[in-house]
Amino acid sequence: MRYLLDTHIFKWLDNESSKISSKAHALMADRNNQLVLSLVSVWEIQIKVHLGKMNLRTQLKTVVEDQQRINQIELLPLKIEHILFLDNLAPHHRDPFDRILIAQAISEGLTLITHDSTLSQYPVKTEW
């Protein structure tokens, strides 16, 4: 299975893994599963760090590289079809980063690992 990590799950995976559910831990630890991180999440983290709304243990570049190496995380680029897919999403969630992650998950056939129960209002597979 391929799993798209929600932004907060990626951050917790790096530095606050006790916040992650045991089921999500098991899915991410299973080497038969592929973990995917959207570049949109990297962008969101960079913005939040710059605004002082999020702290990281080290520079974002290092966090991403470490997680790619430790957890074999694949980076997912933003594609035009992901952006255009937003037309299909109801306005249940106003956060533009979450909306594009939903669009990416649906477009790419990924299951989204997230703690955000609001996202389950969309036709996206989620795990927590």
KOLDRENDO-358970 format. One record per residue: residue in three letters; x, y, z of N, C-alpha, C, O, CB in turn. Coordinates in steps of 0.2 Angstrom, whole numbers, padded with zeros to 4 digits, always signed. Atoms other than C-alpha are relative to their C-alpha. Glycine has a CB too. Layout:
BEGIN
ALAXYZXYZXYZXYZXYZ
...
// end
This chain:
BEGIN
MET+0004-0006+0000+0000+0000+0000+0004+0006+0000+0010+0006+0002-0005+0000+0006
ARG-0003-0007+0000+0005+0018-0003-0004+0005+0005-0010+0005+0004+0001+0003-0007
TYR+0004-0004-0005+0001+0030+0011+0003+0007-0001+0009+0008+0000+0001-0002+0007
LEU-0002-0007+0000+0002+0049+0010-0001+0003+0007-0006+0002+0010-0005+0005-0005
LEU+0000-0002-0007+0007+0057+0026-0003+0007+0000+0000+0012-0003+0007+0000+0003
ASP+0003-0006-0001-0003+0072+0032+0006+0004+0003+0011+0001+0006-0006+0000+0005
THR-0006-0004-0002+0009+0087+0036+0001-0001+0008+0007-0002+0010-0002+0007-0001
HIS-0002+0001-0007+0007+0085+0055+0002-0007+0002+0006-0008+0006-0006+0001+0004
ILE-0003+0007-0001+0010+0066+0054+0007+0000-0002+0011-0003+0002-0004-0005-0004
PHE-0007+0000+0002+0026+0069+0045+0005+0004+0006+0010+0001+0008+0001+0004-0006
LYS-0004-0004-0006+0032+0082+0059+0000-0005+0006+0005-0005+0009-0004+0006+0001
TRP+0000+0004-0006+0027+0070+0073+0004-0006-0001+0008-0008+0003-0008-0002+0001
LEU-0005+0006+0002+0036+0055+0064+0007+0002+0001+0011-0002+0004-0001-0002-0007
ASP-0007-0003-0001+0052+0066+0065+0001+0001+0007+0007-0001+0009+0001+0006-0004
ASN-0002-0002-0007+0051+0072+0083-0005-0001+0005-0003+0000+0011+0001+0008-0001
GLU+0005+0001-0005+0035+0068+0092-0004-0006-0001-0011-0006-0001-0005+0006+0001
SER+0003+0006+0002+0031+0050+0088-0005-0002+0005-0010-0006+0003+0005-0005-0002
SER+0005+0002-0005+0021+0048+0104-0007+0002-0002-0012-0001+0001+0002+0002+0007
LYS+0006-0003+0002+0007+0058+0096-0004-0004-0005-0009-0003-0006+0001+0007-0002
ILE+0003+0004+0006+0004+0045+0082-0003-0006+0003+0000-0009+0008+0006-0002-0005
SER+0003+0006-0002-0008+0031+0085+0004-0006-0001+0008-0006-0006-0007+0000-0004
SER-0004+0007+0000-0002+0013+0087-0002-0003-0007+0003-0006-0010-0002-0005+0005
LYS+0001+0002+0007-0011+0009+0070+0004+0003-0005+0006+0000-0009-0008+0001-0001
ALA-0004-0004+0005-0003+0023+0061+0007-0002+0000+0011-0003-0005-0001+0007+0001
HIS-0007+0002-0001+0014+0018+0068+0001-0007-0003+0006-0008-0007+0002-0001+0008
ALA-0001+0006+0003+0011+0000+0063+0000+0000-0008+0004-0003-0011-0005-0005+0002
LEU+0000-0001+0007+0007+0005+0045+0006+0003-0003+0009+0001-0008-0006+0005-0002
MET-0006-0003+0002+0022+0016+0044+0006-0004+0001+0011-0003-0003+0001+0007+0003
ALA-0006+0005-0001+0034+0003+0051+0000-0006-0005+0005-0009-0006-0001-0002+0007
ASP+0000+0005+0004+0028-0010+0039+0004+0001-0007+0001+0006-0011-0008-0002-0002
ARG-0004-0002+0006+0041-0010+0025-0003-0002-0006+0000-0001-0012+0007-0004+0001
ASN+0004+0001+0006+0029-0017+0013-0004+0006-0003-0007+0006-0008-0005-0006+0001
ASN+0004-0006+0002+0020+0000+0013+0005+0005-0002+0011+0006+0001-0004+0002+0006
GLN-0004-0006+0002+0027+0015+0004-0003+0006+0003-0009+0008+0002+0000+0000-0008
LEU+0002-0006-0003+0027+0031+0013+0001+0006-0005+0006+0006-0008+0003+0002+0007
VAL-0001-0006+0004+0024+0047+0003-0001+0007+0003-0006+0007+0007-0005-0001-0006
LEU+0001-0007-0002+0026+0065+0007-0001+0005-0005+0004+0005-0010+0006+0002+0005
SER+0001-0005+0005+0019+0079-0003+0005+0006+0001+0006+0008+0006-0007+0002+0000
LEU-0004-0006+0000+0030+0093-0008-0004+0006+0003-0001+0011+0006+0003+0002-0007
VAL+0004-0005-0003+0015+0104-0002+0001+0000+0007+0001+0005+0010-0008-0002-0002
SER-0001+0000-0008+0018+0098+0016+0007+0003+0001+0007+0007+0006+0000-0007+0002
VAL-0006-0003-0001+0036+0103+0014-0001+0008+0000+0002+0011+0004+0005-0002-0005
TRP+0001-0007+0001+0030+0120+0008-0004+0003+0006-0002+0008+0009-0004+0001-0006
GLU+0004-0002-0005+0017+0121+0022+0005+0001+0007+0004+0006+0010-0006-0005+0002
ILE-0004+0000-0006+0030+0117+0036+0005+0006-0001+0006+0010+0004+0004-0006+0000
GLN-0005-0006+0001+0043+0130+0028-0004+0006+0002-0001+0011+0005+0002+0000-0007
ILE+0004-0006-0001+0029+0143+0029-0001+0001+0008+0000+0006+0011-0007+0000-0003
LYS+0002+0000-0007+0024+0139+0047+0007+0001+0004+0006+0005+0009-0003-0006+0002
VAL-0007-0001-0004+0043+0138+0053+0001+0008-0001+0003+0011+0004+0005-0004-0003
HIS-0002-0007+0001+0046+0155+0045-0005+0005+0004-0002+0010+0006-0001+0002-0008
LEU+0005-0005-0004+0030+0163+0053+0001-0001+0008-0002+0002+0012-0007-0001-0002
GLY-0001+0001-0007+0036+0156+0070-0006-0004+0003-0007-0005+0009+0000+0006+0004
LYS+0006+0004-0002+0020+0144+0071+0002-0007+0001-0002-0011+0003-0005+0001-0005
MET-0003+0007+0000+0031+0128+0070+0007+0000+0002+0011+0004-0001-0002-0004-0006
ASN-0007+0000-0001+0047+0123+0077+0002-0007-0002-0001-0012-0001+0002+0001+0008
LEU-0003+0006+0002+0058+0109+0070+0006-0002+0004+0009+0003+0007+0002+0000-0007
ARG-0006+0001-0004+0073+0100+0079+0006+0002-0004+0011+0003-0001+0000-0008+0001
THR-0006-0003+0004+0084+0106+0065-0003+0003-0007-0009+0004-0007+0005-0006-0002
GLN+0002-0003+0007+0083+0113+0047-0004-0004-0003-0004-0011-0003+0006+0002-0004
LEU+0005+0004+0004+0069+0107+0036+0003-0004-0005+0001-0010-0005-0005+0005-0003
LYS-0004+0004+0005+0081+0101+0023+0002-0006+0003+0002-0012+0000+0005+0004-0003
THR-0003+0005-0004+0089+0090+0036-0006-0005+0002-0005-0011+0002+0004+0002+0006
VAL+0006+0004-0002+0072+0084+0043-0002-0005-0006-0003-0011-0005-0006+0004+0002
VAL+0003+0003+0006+0066+0079+0025+0005-0006-0002+0003-0011-0003-0001+0005-0006
GLU-0006+0005+0002+0083+0070+0021+0000-0005+0004+0001-0011+0002+0006+0004-0001
ASP+0000+0005-0005+0083+0061+0037-0006-0005-0001-0005-0011+0000+0000+0003+0007
GLN+0006+0005+0001+0065+0054+0035+0000-0003-0007-0002-0009-0007-0006+0005+0001
GLN-0001+0003+0006+0069+0050+0017+0004-0006+0001+0003-0012-0002+0002+0004-0006
ARG-0004+0006-0002+0083+0039+0023-0002-0005+0005-0002-0011+0003+0007+0003+0002
ILE+0002+0005-0006+0076+0032+0039-0006-0004-0002-0007-0010-0001-0001+0004+0006
ASN+0007+0004+0002+0058+0028+0032-0001+0000-0007-0007-0002-0009-0005+0005+0003
GLN+0001+0000+0008+0061+0028+0013-0006+0004-0002-0009+0001-0006+0000-0008-0001
ILE+0006-0004+0002+0049+0042+0011+0001+0002-0007+0007+0005-0009-0001+0006+0005
GLU+0000-0002+0007+0045+0046-0007-0003+0007+0000-0008+0008+0003-0004-0005-0005
LEU+0003-0006+0001+0042+0064-0012-0005+0001-0006-0003-0002-0011+0006+0006+0000
LEU+0006-0001+0006+0026+0068-0022+0000+0007-0002-0002+0012+0002-0006-0002+0003
PRO+0001-0006+0003+0027+0083-0033-0007+0002-0001-0012-0002-0001+0004+0001-0007
LEU+0007-0003+0002+0012+0095-0036-0001+0000-0007+0004+0002-0011-0001+0007+0003
LYS+0001+0001+0007+0005+0091-0053-0007+0004-0002-0011+0006+0003-0001-0007-0002
ILE+0006-0004+0002-0008+0101-0063-0006-0004+0001-0011-0001+0003+0001+0002-0008
GLU+0007+0004-0001-0021+0087-0062-0002+0000+0008-0008+0000+0009+0001-0007-0002
HIS+0002+0000-0007-0020+0088-0043-0003+0007+0001-0008+0007+0005+0007+0000+0005
ILE+0003-0007-0001-0024+0107-0044-0007+0000-0003-0011+0003+0000+0005+0005-0003
LEU+0007+0000+0003-0038+0104-0056-0005-0004+0003-0011-0003+0003+0001-0002-0007
PHE+0004+0005-0004-0045+0090-0045-0004+0004+0005-0009+0002+0008+0004-0006+0002
LEU+0003-0003-0006-0049+0103-0032-0007+0002-0002-0012+0003+0002+0004+0007+0001
ASP+0007-0002+0002-0065+0108-0043-0005-0006+0002-0011-0004+0003+0000+0000-0008
ASN+0005+0005-0002-0072+0091-0037-0001-0001+0007-0005-0005+0009+0003-0007-0003
LEU+0000+0000-0007-0070+0094-0019-0005+0005+0003-0005+0011+0002+0007+0001+0003
ALA+0004-0004-0004-0084+0101-0008+0004+0004+0005+0009+0002+0007-0006-0004+0004
PRO-0004-0004-0005-0079+0115+0004-0001-0002+0007-0002+0003+0011-0003+0007-0001
HIS+0001+0002-0007-0080+0105+0020+0006+0003+0004+0006+0004+0009+0000-0008+0000
HIS-0006-0002-0004-0062+0110+0024+0003+0006-0004+0003+0006-0010+0005-0006+0000
ARG-0003-0007+0004-0055+0128+0020+0007+0000+0000+0010+0004-0004-0003+0006+0004
ASP-0007+0000+0000-0037+0124+0023+0003-0002-0007+0002-0008-0009+0003-0004+0006
PRO-0002+0002+0006-0029+0125+0006+0005-0006-0001+0006-0009-0005+0003+0006-0004
PHE-0005+0006+0000-0015+0113+0011-0003-0006+0000-0001-0011-0003+0006+0002+0005
ASP+0004+0006-0001-0027+0100+0017-0004-0002-0006-0004-0008-0008-0004+0000+0006
ARG+0004+0001+0006-0037+0102+0001+0004-0003-0005+0002-0008-0009-0004+0006-0002
ILE-0004+0003+0005-0023+0099-0010+0003-0007+0001+0004-0011-0003+0006+0005-0002
LEU-0002+0007-0002-0017+0084+0000-0006-0005-0002-0004-0011-0004+0002+0000+0007
ILE+0006+0004+0002-0035+0077-0002+0000-0002-0007-0001-0007-0010-0006+0003+0003
ALA+0000+0001+0008-0034+0080-0021+0006-0005-0002+0005-0009-0006+0001+0007-0003
GLN-0005+0004+0002-0017+0072-0022-0001-0008+0002+0000-0012-0002+0007+0002+0003
ALA+0001+0006-0002-0022+0057-0012-0005-0004-0004-0004-0010-0006-0003-0001+0007
ILE+0005+0003+0004-0038+0054-0022+0003-0001-0007+0002-0007-0010-0006+0004-0001
SER-0003+0001+0007-0029+0057-0039+0005-0005-0001+0005-0009-0006+0003+0007-0002
GLU-0006+0005+0000-0014+0046-0035-0002-0007+0003+0002-0012+0003+0006+0003+0004
GLY+0002+0006-0003-0024+0032-0026+0003-0002+0006+0005-0007+0008+0001-0006-0005
LEU-0003+0001-0006-0016+0035-0010-0005+0000+0006-0010+0003+0006+0006+0005+0001
THR+0003+0000-0007-0022+0032+0008+0003+0005+0004+0009+0005+0005-0001-0007+0003
LEU-0003-0005-0004-0020+0047+0019+0000-0002+0007-0005-0003+0010-0004+0007-0001
ILE-0001+0001-0007-0013+0045+0036-0001+0007+0003+0003+0011+0002+0007-0004+0002
THR+0002-0006-0003-0021+0059+0046-0003-0001+0007-0007-0006+0008-0004+0004-0005
HIS+0003+0000-0006-0027+0063+0063-0006+0005+0000-0011+0005+0004+0004+0003+0006
ASP+0005-0005+0001-0039+0076+0056-0006-0003-0003-0007-0005-0008+0002+0006-0006
SER+0006+0003+0002-0056+0069+0056-0005+0003-0005-0009+0000-0008-0005-0001+0007
THR+0003-0004+0005-0063+0083+0045+0001-0003-0007-0004-0003-0011+0002+0007+0001
LEU-0002+0002+0007-0054+0075+0030-0004-0006-0002-0005-0008-0008+0007-0001+0000
SER+0004+0006+0001-0065+0059+0032-0007+0002-0004-0011-0002-0006-0001-0004+0006
GLN+0006-0002+0003-0080+0070+0025+0001-0001-0008-0004+0000-0012-0001+0007+0002
TYR-0002+0001+0007-0071+0068+0008+0000-0007-0002+0001-0012+0002+0006+0004-0002
PRO+0000+0006+0002-0071+0053-0003+0008-0003-0001+0010-0005-0006-0003-0001-0007
VAL-0007+0002+0000-0053+0049+0002+0001-0005+0005-0002-0005+0011+0005+0006+0001
LYS-0002+0005-0005-0046+0034+0011+0004+0003+0005+0009+0006+0003+0003-0007-0003
THR-0005-0002-0006-0039+0038+0028+0001-0005+0005-0003-0010+0006-0004+0006+0003
GLU-0001+0005-0006-0031+0029+0042+0003+0005+0006+0006+0010+0005+0006-0005-0002
TRP-0003-0003-0006-0027+0034+0060+0001-0005+0005+0003-0004+0011-0004+0006+0002
// end
